[in-house]
Amino acid sequence: MEELFILKDLLLKGDISGALVIVEELEEMSKKDIINNIRSYAIILLLHLIKQQAENRTTRSWDISIRNSVLEIQGLNERPQGNSFYLSVEELKQVLEKAYTQALNKASLEVAEGVYEPRELSRLVNKEEIIDRCMTLISSED
C-alpha cells in the first residue's frame, strides 16, 4: 500500500521515471501473488492426480476437487480483459513442477492410508504424466 502513496507523490512531482519504477515493482508484486495462489491450487490438483494414479481409482470428491482446482487456476491466470494470461504455458509448467514435491508429500499421508514415504510414493507414480495431465486439464475449455 505504501507503494501507491510513493507513486502518487512521484507523479505529483512529475518524476515519471521514478513512478515507472514503482509501477514495475507493483506489477511484479501482483504477479508473485497470482503465482502463489495458482501454486496453492496446483498442489491440490496434483495431490488428487497423484492419488488417482497411485491407487488406480478415483472418487467423486477427488474428481470435484480436481475440477474446482482447474477452474481456480484458469480464473487466476486469465487477465481481466480475457484475451491473455499472466503466466505462459512454460511458466505455468514451472509452477506445477515446483508444487509437485509438496503435493507428493501430502499424498504420501493419504495414499493407502499413509503407508508410503514420499520417496517410495514417487516410485509408484509417473511425475511427467501427472504434470502433463495437469497442463491438459488447465488448458481445456471445459
Phi, psi and chi 1 to 4 in degrees:
 res  aa     phi    psi   chi1   chi2   chi3   chi4
   1 MET       -  -36.2 -173.4   66.9  166.7      -
   2 GLU   -60.0  -32.0 -175.6  176.3  -35.0      -
   3 GLU   -60.3  -35.0  -71.8   83.7   -1.6      -
   4 LEU   -66.0  -39.1  -68.9  175.8      -      -
   5 PHE   -66.1  -40.8  -65.5  123.2      -      -
   6 ILE   -63.7  -43.2  -64.9  169.2      -      -
   7 LEU   -60.0  -48.0  177.1   60.2      -      -
   8 LYS   -58.1  -45.3 -179.4 -179.5  176.2 -176.8
   9 ASP   -61.8  -44.4 -173.8   51.8      -      -
  10 LEU   -62.7  -40.9  -69.4  169.5      -      -
  11 LEU   -66.6  -41.1  -71.8  171.0      -      -
  12 LEU   -63.6  -30.9  -70.0  171.8      -      -
  13 LYS   -83.3   -8.0  -70.4  178.2 -177.9  175.6
  14 GLY    80.6   14.6      -      -      -      -
  15 ASP   -86.7   80.3 -175.6   -4.7      -      -
  16 ILE   -65.3  -41.9  -57.9  -59.4      -      -
  17 SER   -65.4  -39.3   62.0      -      -      -
  18 GLY   -65.7  -39.2      -      -      -      -
  19 ALA   -64.5  -39.0      -      -      -      -
  20 LEU   -64.8  -34.3  -72.4  173.6      -      -
  21 VAL   -62.7  -43.6  169.5      -      -      -
  22 ILE   -65.5  -41.3  -60.7  -62.8      -      -
  23 VAL   -60.1  -43.3  167.6      -      -      -
  24 GLU   -63.0  -40.0  -71.6  173.5   11.0      -
  25 GLU   -63.2  -41.9  -72.3  177.1   15.9      -
  26 LEU   -64.6  -39.6  -70.5  169.7      -      -
  27 GLU   -62.1  -43.0  -73.7  176.2  -19.5      -
  28 GLU   -65.1  -41.9 -171.8   63.6   30.1      -
  29 MET   -62.8  -42.0  -72.0  168.6   47.9      -
  30 SER   -63.3  -43.4  175.2      -      -      -
  31 LYS   -65.1  -39.7 -171.4  170.1 -178.6  177.0
  32 LYS   -62.1  -39.4  -77.9 -176.5 -179.4  178.9
  33 ASP   -64.3  -42.9 -172.6   47.8      -      -
  34 ILE   -63.0  -43.9  -69.7  165.1      -      -
  35 ILE   -60.3  -43.8  -69.8  169.2      -      -
  36 ASN   -61.9  -41.6  -74.0  -24.0      -      -
  37 ASN   -67.2  -42.8  -77.0  -40.1      -      -
  38 ILE   -61.8  -41.8  -72.1  174.2      -      -
  39 ARG   -60.7  -40.1 -171.0  169.1 -170.8  -88.7
  40 SER   -60.9  -44.9  -66.0      -      -      -
  41 TYR   -72.2  -31.0  -74.0  105.7      -      -
  42 ALA   -63.2  -39.0      -      -      -      -
  43 ILE   -60.7  -43.8  -69.2  168.6      -      -
  44 ILE   -64.4  -45.6  -64.5  166.2      -      -
  45 LEU   -59.7  -49.9  174.4   58.1      -      -
  46 LEU   -62.4  -42.2  -71.8  160.9      -      -
  47 LEU   -52.9  -49.3  163.4   71.4      -      -
  48 HIS   -72.7  -33.5  -68.2  -62.6      -      -
  49 LEU   -69.1  -35.8  -67.3  176.3      -      -
  50 ILE   -63.4  -46.3  -69.5  167.3      -      -
  51 LYS   -61.8  -41.8  -68.9 -172.6  -33.1 -174.9
  52 GLN   -59.7  -45.8  -78.1 -178.8  -20.2      -
  53 GLN   -69.7  -43.0 -165.4  175.4   89.8      -
  54 ALA   -67.2  -37.9      -      -      -      -
  55 GLU   -97.9   -3.7  -65.3 -170.3    0.7      -
  56 ASN    51.9   43.4 -161.5   27.6      -      -
  57 ARG  -161.2  173.6   68.9 -177.9 -176.7   96.4
  58 THR  -143.5  169.2 -166.4      -      -      -
  59 THR  -130.1  161.9   68.4      -      -      -
  60 ARG   -61.0  -39.1 -172.5  164.0 -174.1  -95.9
  61 SER   -61.4  -44.6  174.0      -      -      -
  62 TRP   -62.5  -45.1  -63.5   -6.3      -      -
  63 ASP   -60.2  -42.9  -68.2  -19.2      -      -
  64 ILE   -68.7  -40.1  -70.6  172.0      -      -
  65 SER   -62.8  -40.6 -177.2      -      -      -
  66 ILE   -61.5  -49.5  -71.5  167.0      -      -
  67 ARG   -60.4  -45.6 -119.4  176.9  -59.3  157.7
  68 ASN   -64.2  -40.4  -73.9  -20.0      -      -
  69 SER   -64.0  -41.6  -64.8      -      -      -
  70 VAL   -61.6  -46.1  165.7      -      -      -
  71 LEU   -61.5  -40.3  -69.7  171.7      -      -
  72 GLU   -65.9  -44.2  -71.1  -67.3  -21.0      -
  73 ILE   -62.3  -45.4  -68.5  168.0      -      -
  74 GLN   -59.7  -45.4  -70.7  171.2  -25.5      -
  75 GLY   -65.5  -42.0      -      -      -      -
  76 LEU   -66.7  -34.3  -73.4  164.3      -      -
  77 ASN   -80.8  -19.3 -162.6   31.0      -      -
  78 GLU   -81.8  130.0 -171.6  174.7  -20.4      -
  79 ARG   -69.8  153.9  -70.9 -170.8 -179.7  -90.9
  80 PRO   -54.8  -33.0  -25.6   32.7      -      -
  81 GLN   -71.0  -17.7  -61.5   81.6   10.7      -
  82 GLY    78.0    7.3      -      -      -      -
  83 ASN  -112.6    6.0   58.0   -4.0      -      -
  84 SER  -156.7  176.3   64.4      -      -      -
  85 PHE  -125.6  153.3  -59.4   98.3      -      -
  86 TYR   -69.0  -43.7  -71.0  103.8      -      -
  87 LEU  -109.5  134.8  -59.3  179.6      -      -
  88 SER   -71.3  171.3   67.8      -      -      -
  89 VAL   -57.9  -43.7  170.2      -      -      -
  90 GLU   -65.9  -41.8 -168.9   54.8   43.0      -
  91 GLU   -65.1  -39.9  -70.6  171.3  -38.9      -
  92 LEU   -63.4  -41.0 -171.4   54.9      -      -
  93 LYS   -63.9  -37.5 -168.9  168.3 -175.0  173.9
  94 GLN   -63.7  -39.3  -71.5  172.8   -0.6      -
  95 VAL   -62.1  -43.5  169.9      -      -      -
  96 LEU   -63.3  -42.5  -68.2  169.9      -      -
  97 GLU   -59.6  -43.7  -66.1  -81.7  -11.7      -
  98 LYS   -70.1  -32.4  -70.2 -179.5 -179.2  176.5
  99 ALA   -77.8  -18.5      -      -      -      -
 100 TYR   -58.6  -44.2 -173.7   83.2      -      -
 101 THR   -60.8  -43.6  -59.6      -      -      -
 102 GLN   -64.7  -40.8  -79.6 -175.3  -78.7      -
 103 ALA   -63.3  -41.0      -      -      -      -
 104 LEU   -63.5  -42.8 -171.8   67.3      -      -
 105 ASN   -59.1  -45.8  -71.9  -20.9      -      -
 106 LYS   -66.8  -40.8  -70.8 -177.8  178.1 -151.1
 107 ALA   -63.1  -32.8      -      -      -      -
 108 SER   -63.1  -22.7   73.3      -      -      -
 109 LEU   -81.6  -17.7  -60.8  173.0      -      -
 110 GLU  -111.6  -34.8  -62.1 -177.7   27.1      -
 111 VAL   -65.8  130.9  169.4      -      -      -
 112 ALA    48.9   42.4      -      -      -      -
 113 GLU    58.5   30.9  -60.8  179.6   14.3      -
 114 GLY    80.6   24.2      -      -      -      -
 115 VAL   -79.1  -16.3  -61.3      -      -      -
 116 TYR  -100.2  139.6  -62.1  109.3      -      -
 117 GLU   -76.8  156.1  -70.6  -65.5  -37.5      -
 118 PRO   -52.4  -40.8  -27.6   34.9      -      -
 119 ARG   -63.7  -40.1 -171.7  175.4   57.9 -126.1
 120 GLU   -66.5  -43.2  -64.8  169.7  -49.0      -
 121 LEU   -63.2  -36.7 -178.9   57.4      -      -
 122 SER   -61.5  -26.2   72.3      -      -      -
 123 ARG   -80.4  -15.7  -70.3 -170.4  -72.1  -96.9
 124 LEU   -90.0  -14.2  -62.5  177.8      -      -
 125 VAL  -123.7  163.3  -63.9      -      -      -
 126 ASN  -108.7  104.2 -175.1  -45.0      -      -
 127 LYS   -56.1  -46.7  177.4 -179.2  177.6  179.4
 128 GLU   -61.5  -42.2  -69.8   75.3   29.0      -
 129 GLU   -62.3  -41.1  -78.2 -179.1   13.0      -
 130 ILE   -67.4  -44.6  -68.6  169.0      -      -
 131 ILE   -62.5  -43.5  -61.7  -74.1      -      -
 132 ASP   -62.2  -40.0  -72.3  -13.4      -      -
 133 ARG   -62.2  -42.3  177.4   79.0  173.7  124.5
 134 CYS   -58.3  -48.7  -76.6      -      -      -
 135 MET   -61.4  -40.2  -67.9  -60.7  -66.1      -
 136 THR   -63.3  -46.0  -60.4      -      -      -
 137 LEU   -63.2  -43.9  -70.9  167.9      -      -
 138 ILE   -67.8  -35.0  -67.2  167.3      -      -
 139 SER   -84.4   -7.1   62.6      -      -      -
 140 SER   -75.3  156.3   72.8      -      -      -
 141 GLU   -89.8  -11.0  -64.5  -70.3  -34.7      -
 142 ASP   -63.3      -  -64.9  -21.8      -      -
